[in-house]
Amino acid sequence: MIDENFICENCGKKVEKLNYTARDHCPYCLYSKHVDINPGDRLNDCKGLLKPIDIEKFKNTYKIIYECVKCHEKHKNISAKDDDINKIIEISSNKGN
């Protein structure tokens, strides 16, 4: 599993590694990049941006539902402890918009 710092390709902010699992999305805008086949493996060749399109409740946290802007595959990631809760609320309230 690879956990690393990166610059978000959507909002341009510097994102620090998570240190408890592989960081798989930006905590500021919640965008991700289509780089994994399995969590943290970085083996996917698509490399398209994953746009957050919905939120679903998962146990005591949330899953972010993504659609790849390049290949249109849908994908889910568990939210991170430092994700912007206002962004999660915004995405969950924009269903169907």
C-alpha positions as semicolon CSV with decimal commas, in nm:
position;residue;x (nm);y (nm);z (nm)
1;M;0,000;0,000;0,000
2;I;0,135;0,340;-0,099
3;D;0,055;0,644;0,119
4;E;0,216;0,957;-0,020
5;N;0,195;1,337;-0,037
6;F;0,056;1,486;-0,360
7;I;-0,069;1,807;-0,520
8;C;-0,441;1,784;-0,597
9;E;-0,495;1,806;-0,972
10;N;-0,840;1,959;-0,916
11;C;-0,784;2,235;-0,656
12;G;-0,401;2,257;-0,658
13;K;-0,357;2,223;-0,281
14;K;-0,074;2,025;-0,124
15;V;-0,212;1,710;0,039
16;E;-0,014;1,535;0,313
17;K;-0,007;1,157;0,342
18;L;-0,264;1,011;0,581
19;N;-0,034;0,794;0,797
20;Y;-0,302;0,538;0,891
21;T;-0,401;0,409;0,546
22;A;-0,331;0,503;0,183
23;R;-0,444;0,860;0,110
24;D;-0,681;0,827;-0,185
25;H;-0,841;1,170;-0,224
26;C;-0,800;1,539;-0,149
27;P;-0,943;1,636;0,193
28;Y;-1,023;1,988;0,066
29;C;-1,223;1,933;-0,256
30;L;-1,265;1,553;-0,215
31;Y;-1,153;1,480;-0,572
32;S;-0,947;1,167;-0,627
33;K;-0,743;1,025;-0,912
34;H;-0,815;0,696;-1,085
35;V;-0,481;0,534;-0,996
36;D;-0,574;0,221;-0,799
37;I;-0,717;-0,114;-0,897
38;N;-0,708;-0,225;-0,533
39;P;-0,669;0,032;-0,252
40;G;-0,317;0,175;-0,245
41;D;-0,170;-0,034;-0,530
42;R;-0,139;0,257;-0,783
43;L;-0,171;0,006;-1,073
44;N;-0,458;0,160;-1,273
45;D;-0,356;0,304;-1,611
46;C;-0,659;0,538;-1,647
47;K;-0,523;0,828;-1,433
48;G;-0,843;1,032;-1,487
49;L;-0,982;1,259;-1,216
50;L;-1,248;1,103;-0,996
51;K;-1,522;1,359;-0,939
52;P;-1,719;1,324;-0,613
53;I;-2,084;1,287;-0,715
54;D;-2,257;1,156;-0,403
55;I;-2,210;1,057;-0,039
56;E;-2,346;0,753;0,142
57;K;-2,349;0,673;0,513
58;F;-2,114;0,385;0,598
59;K;-2,096;0,251;0,955
60;N;-1,984;0,551;1,165
61;T;-1,845;0,747;0,869
62;Y;-1,916;0,815;0,500
63;K;-1,824;0,679;0,159
64;I;-1,758;0,921;-0,123
65;I;-1,901;0,804;-0,455
66;Y;-1,697;0,904;-0,758
67;E;-1,731;0,902;-1,133
68;C;-1,414;0,910;-1,342
69;V;-1,422;1,205;-1,583
70;K;-1,210;1,005;-1,830
71;C;-1,350;0,648;-1,838
72;H;-1,679;0,710;-1,645
73;E;-1,623;0,416;-1,409
74;K;-1,785;0,465;-1,069
75;H;-1,584;0,407;-0,754
76;K;-1,624;0,449;-0,376
77;N;-1,373;0,561;-0,115
78;I;-1,417;0,581;0,260
79;S;-1,387;0,936;0,390
80;A;-1,076;1,032;0,583
81;K;-1,067;1,183;0,933
82;D;-0,948;1,519;0,798
83;D;-1,198;1,556;0,511
84;D;-1,380;1,889;0,490
85;I;-1,720;1,806;0,645
86;N;-1,874;2,110;0,472
87;K;-1,773;1,963;0,136
88;I;-1,928;1,628;0,232
89;I;-2,253;1,806;0,324
90;E;-2,244;2,009;0,001
91;I;-2,201;1,699;-0,217
92;S;-2,467;1,502;-0,030
93;S;-2,718;1,789;-0,065
94;N;-2,653;1,830;-0,440
95;K;-2,788;1,486;-0,537
96;G;-2,930;1,498;-0,886
97;N;-2,800;1,850;-0,957
